[in-house]
Amino acid sequence: MSSFRATPDFQRGAPRAFGLPIGARVTHQGAIDFGLVLIALIYFLYVPVGRFLIHNEYVYGPNGLSEALQKIWSGGRYLAALGLAPLLLARSGLSPLARCWPAFPFAIFAAASCAWSAFPKESMRESLNLFFILVTISTLVTWYGLAGFGRRAQIVTGLFMMASVLTALLIPHLGVHHDYDLASPLHAGKWRGIFRHKNELGELAVTSIIFSLRSIRNETMRWKVFFTVARLSTLLCLIMSFSSNAWLGAIIGVTFFMLMKNRATANPIVIAVFILLGAALVQGLSLNAGQIAQALGRDATFTGRTDIWALGRAMMEDHWLLGFGFATDGLVFGQLATGSLFPSAVDLHSGYLDVLFNLGVVGAVLMFIAVVTPVVRGYVYALGHTGEERDQAVIFMSLFVAACAIAVGEIAPFCVAGDGAVSLWTAVPALYQLGATALDRRLRAANR
């Protein structure tokens, strides 16, 4: 899918992965872009897409088919983690993973939570997914550089958005919510595209919008047409999803990008204003939730979220230090909340509460270190550098900021096996590789 044409010298010395060439300049017309294929495979397996076109339990209800599809998709993720991760490490060495060392304590703690987890198998599987995402994204960014990886991610997310538009327009019983949906009859007429729910479409649209902030002025005409259509499709998906959380993430993420792009954040006054506004927003939400909800056209409970948060906080009182175990919220909290509150209370509807519920205060602190460290590095790098790599670093930081904004009302941006695979858990390992060469010297030497 690339218009790049490799030079003869680069072709002879180009590193290969599983028989396919890698590197931003290696792919040529008619060749398979290994990085693009692998990124598409990862996002297809991890993001909530694909199996819901076959069977969406929000429409048909959970049954044997939905359980079978869940096992197939989960099995695909585990096979990828057990199979691809070692092969990628064998080709790239440990240097990409070593750059992520501040994330190790969190990853190790997540795996160790199996010892006290209410569902140890689930905790182990999801910690394996976390390790695979860290390995894969880190390796691909090392091979292609931030800009090369960002371009491929933009293509994949753009295809998701274009497919969602076509599904909503041509197959509306799959791509649009209806009044008979189990999710909520209030969502009737809102788009969900190729995803299970309108909020998932909206959140992926935010990710696609931020990836599309990359300049396309140096692209060929056919790619300019593709990216333009993808951008229009993304905007349409964001509008038709009617997801207020997605709009919040888009506004905050794009605003942060514009400030960083123009280096306004180099001024300490701007940073101080951002912090003060953030503190005022949190305080306002806590004191005036009802009024704010009404102003946004929502009920005073933010569609039942305040009841969910109250139940979640009560359940955490006896597990505040270590939590219930990594990725157990759906099984522990969901089983209780769907019975005592309402059927759609399947999770905590807050990424921050979700982290505390699963891993307690200890896990929350370790995750904070894991995800903030590369963002701080990216900020410092962006202030002192120019060029395409710097611009792409700003995009990944904006992706992180947007994910944190959406996580106020949704858990998905922080979930490894969910929207988080293409937002937070793409941005974090990518920023850890900032400054690394696009092609590791050892890979070049091994293929001469």
N, C-alpha and C positions, 0 to 999 in steps of 0.2 A: 504493500500500500504506500510505498514511499517513492518520491521522485528523485531522491538522492542517487548519485552515480559514484561508485567507489573508484578510486585511482588504482592502477595496476599494482603499484608498490604496496599500497595499503591492503589490497586484497591478499597479496602473498604473505604479509606479516600479521594479518588480522587474526585475533583470537576467535576461537569457536566454542560453542556450547552445544553438546549433543549433536555435532555435525553441522550446526547452523552458525553463520557468522554473527558476531555481535559487535556493537559499536555504532555511534551516531552516523558515521559516514560509510558504513559497510554495506548496508542494504542498497540494492539497485533495482531497476525495473525488472519485474519478474521474479525477484528473490523473496523469500519468506522473512519477514521482520520478526525475529525471535522474541525481542522485547515486547513488541505490540501484542503478539499472541499470548505471551505469558501474563502480561498485565490484564488482558481481557479475560483470561482463564481465572485469575485470582479474583477479580471483581465479580465475575459471573458466579463463582462459588460462594463468595463471602457476603456480597451485598444481597439484600432480599429481592432477587430477581430470578427469572427462569422457571422455577418449579411452580410459582403462583400462576403462571399462564396455563399450566396443566391442571392445577387444582388449587383454587383460592378458598381457604377455609372460612374467610369472612363472607363468602357467597354461599358455599355449599355446606359449610360446617365441617368440623374435624371428623375424620373417619379413617378407615383402613388405608385409603389411597393417600391421604395427606400424611399419615404416619410413615408409609412406605417411601414417599418422596422425600420426607425429612431425613430418613435414614440414608437414602441414596446421596443426597446433597452433603450430609454430614460425613458420610464415608468418602466422598470425593475430596472434601477438605482434609481429612485425616491422611488419605493416601498421598495427597499433594505435600502435606507437611512432612510425612515420613519418607517420601521418595525424593521430592525435588530439593528440599532444604539441604540434605547431605551432599547431593550432587552439585548444587550451587556453591556450597562452601568448598567442595573439592576443587572447583574450577577457579574460584576467586580467592581462596585462602581465608584466613580469619580476620584480615584487616578491616573489611567493612563492618563486621560484627563487633570488633574491638572498639571501633569509634563510638559504638552505642553503649559503652560500659556504664554510664549513669542510669541506663534503663535496666541493667541486670538485677539490682536489688528488688525492683518491683516485679520483674518476671519470675525471679526465684521465689519471692514471697507468694505470688499467685499460685505457683505450682505447689509450694509447701502447704498451702491452705487445704490441700486434700486431707491432711492429717486431722483437721477439725471440721471439715466441710460436712454439711448435711447431706450432700450428694457428691461424694468424692470422685466418681467417674466423670461427672459433668465438669467439675473443676479441673481435672487432669486434661480432659479433651480441650477445654477452652484455653488453658495455659499452653497447650501444644500449638493451638492456632495462633496465639500471641507470638510464640517463638518463631513460627513459620513466617508470619507477616514481617517481623523484624528482620529476619534473614533475607527474605525475598526482596523487599523494598530496598534494603541497604545494598544488596548486591547489584540490583538493576541500576540504582542511582550511581554506584561506583562505575559501572560499565558505561553508561550513557551520559553521565553528568546530570545535574539538576534540570537543565534545559531540555536535554534529549528525553529524559523520563517524563517531564511535564508535558511535552508535546504528545507523547504516546498516551498518557493519562487523559489528556484533553480529547483525543480522538475517541477513546473508549467511552468516556462519559457522554460525549456528544452523540455517539451512536445510541446509547441508552435513551437519551432525550428524543432523538428522532424516531426511534422505535416506539416510544411512549405516545408521541403525537399520532403516529399511524394507527396504533392499537386503539386509542381513544376515539379516533374518527371512523375507522373502518370496522372495528370489532368492539362496539360500545358495551356489550354485555361483559366483556373482560376488562376494558380500559376505563370504565366509568362506574362510580358508585351508584347504587340504586336503592330505592326505599325499602327493598326487602333484604338488604344486606344485614348480616349479623353484627357488623361493626357498629353501625348506627344509621337509622333512617334519615337523620339530620344531614348526612353526607351526600344524599342523593343529588346527582348531577355533577359532582366534583370528580375531577380526573384522578385516577391512580396509575394510568399508563400500564407499563409492564411490571408494576410493583404490586404489593399486596394491599397497600393503604395509601391514601392521599398524602399523609404526612411523609411517608417514605419517598414518594415522588418529589414532594417539595424540598426535602432535605438533599436529595441527590441533585436536584436542579440548582441548589445553592452551590454545591461542590462544582458542578459543571460551569456555572457562571464564573466562579473564581478562577478555575483553570483557564477559561476563555479570556481572561484579562491579559493573557500573553499576547504580545504583538505578532501579527501575521504578515507584516509588510514585506518580509523576505521570502514568503511562501510562493510557490507557483500558482498560476491562476486557478487550476482545478482545486488545489487545496484551499485557496481563499474562498472559493464558492462553497466547499464543504464546511469550513469553519463558520462561514456566515449563516448557512442554513442551520447548523448545529446551534449557534447562538440564538437565532430566532426561535427554534424549537424549545430551547431551554427556557427562554423568557415566557413562552406560551405555557409550558408545563408549570412554571412557578405561579403564574397568574391563575390557571385553571385548577390547581391543587387546593387553592384557598387555605393554605397552611400559614397561620399567623406566626408560628415558630420559625418557619422557613423564611418568611419576610424579615423577621428580626435578625436572623443569621445573615441574610443577604445584605441588609442595610449596614450592619456593623462590620461585616467582613469587607465589603467594598469600600466603606469609609476608611477603614484601617489601611487598605491597599493604597488609596489615593493619598493619604497622609504620608505613608512610608515612601511611596513612589516619588513624591515631591520633597522628601526629606524634612517635612514639617516636624516629625517626631524627634529630630535632632535637638529641638528646643526643649529644655527642661520644663518650661511653662506649659507646653502642650501636653507633656506626660502628666504633669500635676493635674491639669484640667481633666484629662481622661480618667485619672484615678478618682478624682472628686465626683465626676459625673457617674462613674460606676458605683461608688459608695452611695450616692444619692438615689440611684435607681434601685439598688438592693433595699435600702431603707424604705423607699416609697412603696415598693412591692409588698414589703412585710407589713406596713401600717395601713395601706390603702388598697388592698387587693380587690375588694368589692368594687370600689369606684373605678379603678383602672380596668377591671374586667368589663364593666358596663361601657366604658369609653371605647373599648375595642370591640364591642358588640358580642361579648362573651358573658356567660352567667358568672355569678359571684364566686363560684368555686373553680373557675377556669376548667370547665367541662369535667368536674369531679376531682380535679388534681389536688385541691386542698384537703379533701377527705382522704385521698390516697397517701399524701405526705404525712398526715397526722397518724394514720395507721402504721406507716413505715417507721416513723420516729419512735412510736411506742414499742414496736417489735425490736428495735435496735438497742433498747435500754440495757438489756442483759448481754449484748454482744457488741458493745461499742468499741472494744479494743481491737479484736481480730476479725469480727464479722462472721457471717454464716458460711463463708467459703466462696471462692472465685466463681462468678457466673451462676450462682444459685438463686438469684432473686426471683426469676420466673417460676421456679419450682417451689421455693419456700414462701415468698410473699404472694405470688400469683395464685396459688392454690387457696390461700386464705382469703385474699381480697376479692376474688371473683365470686366467692360464696357470701361474704359478709357485706360487700359494697355493691358492685354491679359487674356484669359479665365482661366488660371491656377493661376492667382494672387488672390487666394481666402483668403489669410491671409498675415500677415506682414513678414513672413519668418524670424523672429528674436524673440526669447523669450524675450529679454530685451526690444525691442521696443514694443512688445505686452503688457507687464506689464505697461509700461508708457502710452500706448494708452488707455488701459482699466481703469487704476486706477490713472494715473497721478504720479506726484512726491511723493505725500503723500503715495499712495499705494505702490510705489516702495520702499520707505524707510521702511515701515512696513513689506513688504515681505522680504527685506534684513535682518531685525532683526529676523524674524520668521525662516528663513532657515539657517542663518549663526550661530545663537546661539547654536543649537545642534551639528553642525559640530565642533565648537570650543570646546565644551564639549567633544566630541568624540576624538579630537586631544589630549587634556590634559589627558583624560583617557588612551588613547593608549600609551602615553609616560610613564605612571606610573604603568601599569599593564601587565600581561602576561596571556596566556590561550586562550581558544576557544572564550570566549565572547569578548576579546580584538581583536582577529583576525576578527571576524564578524563585529565589529565596524569599522575596517579598510575597509572592503568590502563596508559597507554602505557609508562611506565617499568617497570612490572611485566612487561609484554610483552617488553621488552628484556632484563630480568633472566632471565626464563624461557628465552628463546632462547639466552642465553649459557650457561645450565645444560645445556640439551639438547645444545648444540654440543660438549660434552665427548666425546660418543659418536656424534654424527651431524653430517654436513655440511649437511643440509637447512636448518636455521635461518639460515645465512649465505648461502644461494644465492638469487640474484635470481629465476631461473626455477625456483622450487621453494617449499618451505614458507616460506622467508625473505620471500617477497613479501607474506605476510599477517602476519608476525611482526616480525622485525628491520627489514626495509625498508619496513614500514608505520609502525612506531614512530618511526624516526629522522626521516624528513621531516615527520611529523606534529608532533613535538616542536619542530622548527625553527620551526614556525608559531605556537608558543605566544605568546599576547598579541596576535596579529593579529586584526583585526575579522572577524566572521563573514562579512561581505560587504564587499569592497573598495569604497571610496568611488568609485573611478573606474568600477567596474562600474555602480554606481547612476547616476552622472552620464551615462554613455553611453546609458542606456536611458530617460532622462526625455523 
